[in-house]
Every structure is written in C-alpha cells, then in structure tokens.
Amino acid sequence: MKKHQKHTALARPALGAFGRNEWAIIGTPCGNIKKLASQITGALSKKWKVGYVDADHVQSATNAEADLIYTDKISFHRFDMKGQFEQFQFRPIFNSMDAVIVNGNHFKAKKQVVVIDPKKEESLSRKLDRLTDVQMILLTEGMDAPFGFLKKHIPEIDEIPVFKITDIERIVSFFHKKMSEAIPPVNGLVLVGGKSQRMGRDKGLLDYHGMPQRLYMANLLDGLCEKTYLSCRPDQMEELAGKYPLLPDTFAGLGPMGAILSAFREQPGAAWLVVACDLPLLDKSTLQFLLKNRNPSEMATTFRSPVNQFPEPLVTIWEPRSYPVLLQFLAQGYSCPRKALINSPVQILEAPRADALRNVNTVEELEEVMGRLEAGGKYSNSYL
C-alpha cells in the first residue's frame, strides 16, 4: 500500500545549517579556530561573500528588558535577540553569503575541516558524529598524520587533502576551488504565459524572425543555458507541447513574479536567466554579455532599463539566493520583481545596445518595429 503523503512534496535547496556552502572547523581550541577563520575569510572576501559563526563565552546584553535590539554601529549593524536560534532562523540571515565558516567546537555544519591538534584529541574523539563530510585535514606543529580513530571513522581519509595549518595559501586555494565548483548552473526561462491584453493577440506567436517569437527566444537561450524552459499558464500546456519543456505557473495570478517563483519551486538549486517573449530585438550577443558579467555573489545580474533607469527584471539572471528574497517580498504584499531588484543587492549592467531591451506591447509599437526590421534597419544604442 502506498504511504499517504499529508503535505505536498517540494524540491528543497541543498542547504546546511546556515547556507549552501558551509564548513565547520573542528579539532583545535577556539582561539585557533577564530584566527584561522579570520585568515580564510579575509582572503576569500576579495572575491566571495563569507560569513562566520562562533559562540561568545561572555554573557552581556545592552538592554536586558528588550527581546530584540538593533544597533546601527555606523560601519556595521548589530542585532541582539533573546530566544533560541535553529537552522530555519539562521538560513535566511546567511542567505546572501557565498560561504559560511563555522566554529565546529560549538556548531555543526554540512562539511568539515578537521584540525589534528593533540590539545583536542580527546575532545575530537567524542565528536565523531559531527564528522559527516570531512573535506580537508590540517596538521598542527609536530603532527604528521591524522589520529588513528579518525582513520577508522573515515574510510576514505586517504583521499582527503592534508595541509599544514600554517599553509594559508593552499588552504585558501582549496576554498576558492570549492566555491568556483559550487556556482549554480543557469537555466533559461521564456515567459509566454501573459494575456497580451494591450496587443490584442498572443505576443508569443508574433513573427519577427521567421518563426513564433516564443520559439525564437527559446532558441536564443538554448545554446547559452544548461536547459531552457517555457513558462506558461496551466491551460496552455497542451498548446505549447513540443521541443521545450514547460513550467506551468504554480503561483497563480502573480504575473512574472509567479513565473520566476514557479521555476525556483521546480529547481531551487539553479539560477534562472529569465526573458520576456516580447523583446524582438534581444540578440545572442546581449545575452552573452549578461552571462559573461554575471555576479553569482549577488541576488541577480540585470540590465538597467533605458526607459526609466530601473533594473530590467525580465532580462535578468536570478540566482538561487533570490528565491527566499522574492518570497519575503511576496509576504510583504509586493508581487513586482523589479521592486525586489531595486531594494536588494544586485549587479546592474549597461546593455551594449539599449534597443535590445525594447519590448513591444501595443499594435503601434509592433508596426514600428516590424517596419524597421523589414526595411533592414540597423538598431544602435538608442532605445527609440
């Protein structure tokens, strides 16, 4: 008998206690961990956003009566909060980080760096349950091999890289390599689910380039992205069945925001290059420029609109970290993806050709663009 499933099964991002990429340093006194973490984060921060998790043995509070205190420290921000924190509270806070380094003496993390330090040998032997995915071993002065009990606990220990704890350059190179390998793949998403009310007919079926525009846009993305999908309404599924897989809206009535959220609901670990189907002048070189200048450390990489100078949400690479951010905006009553871009850390680019971002929503705009295309008109860095 098939087991009854009470709740909808959702694709879950591959998160640890704090984020997607996290390493707990364990096996040496806290002072050594803090020093090593400072060296690692200092070097990595030139390219990545890195968080650090530790415990403070000194109890203090700026206002014992308040449950939550925010202090603007001018050069940084500080929150003091009473109560217990679990992974469901930590993850949104560390969502903007590319990596999180954790003091493994106090906290668990998805991956571990084990320090071979005789001062903590006995302590480490009692924490073997925390060693679930050891990725690096560091030897302190005078040590030339891991402890015997580690070899029994970790069968693949001979395959794990081993460095001296003082070899910061090699340690940092290890993290750079791991971070580069963890950059999410980019899927393509063509939005074809709009009602085209101003145009009066389906904009995805308009023929600017010898084929339906929705197919032309999908073909543009196909050679640039891991996999390309058509985002549509559920009632369009039968009509659109064909070469490209379909992603029906599961966040109904939210327009482009719903399409983006539906894509992340399907694959939360991928980045999504989202384009509207009403961009007849968008070309491969513009998309290549966007991908080449992608900043996966930000929430998104987008173009500045030549019309209003705001970010253009429908020619944008949305990173996986944007999924919870978009849901937070939705929870606050905002269904506009541009609003999320304006109020979040994003990479904004100037398009090589402004007219590549021109969208066509009315019959008048359609006739003007078609006329210039048929006349072989060359578009330049002018939107009009």
Sequence and secondary structure as in RCSB ss.txt:
>XXXX:A:sequence
MKKHQKHTALARPALGAFGRNEWAIIGTPCGNIKKLASQITGALSKKWKVGYVDADHVQSATNAEADLIYTDKIS
FHRFDMKGQFEQFQFRPIFNSMDAVIVNGNHFKAKKQVVVIDPKKEESLSRKLDRLTDVQMILLTEGMDAPFGFL
KKHIPEIDEIPVFKITDIERIVSFFHKKMSEAIPPVNGLVLVGGKSQRMGRDKGLLDYHGMPQRLYMANLLDGLC
EKTYLSCRPDQMEELAGKYPLLPDTFAGLGPMGAILSAFREQPGAAWLVVACDLPLLDKSTLQFLLKNRNPSEMA
TTFRSPVNQFPEPLVTIWEPRSYPVLLQFLAQGYSCPRKALINSPVQILEAPRADALRNVNTVEELEEVMGRLEA
GGKYSNSYL
>XXXX:A:secstr
      S         SS SSEEEEESS HHHHHHHHHHHHHHHTTTS EEEE   SS   S TT SEEEEE SS
SEEEEE S   HHHHHHHTTT SEEEEETTT   SEEEEEE GGGHHHHHT GGG SSEEEEEE TT  S  HHH
HHH TTGGGS EEETT HHHHHHHHHHHHHHTS  EEEEEE     TTTSS GGG BSSSSBHHHHHHHHHHTTS
S EEEEE GGGHHHH SSS EEE SSTT THHHHHHHHHHH TTSEEEEEES  TT  HHHHHHHHHT  TTSSE
EEEE TTTSSEEEEEEEE TTHHHHHHHHHHTT   HHHHHHTS  EEE  SSGGGG    SHHHHHHHHHHHHT
T    S   
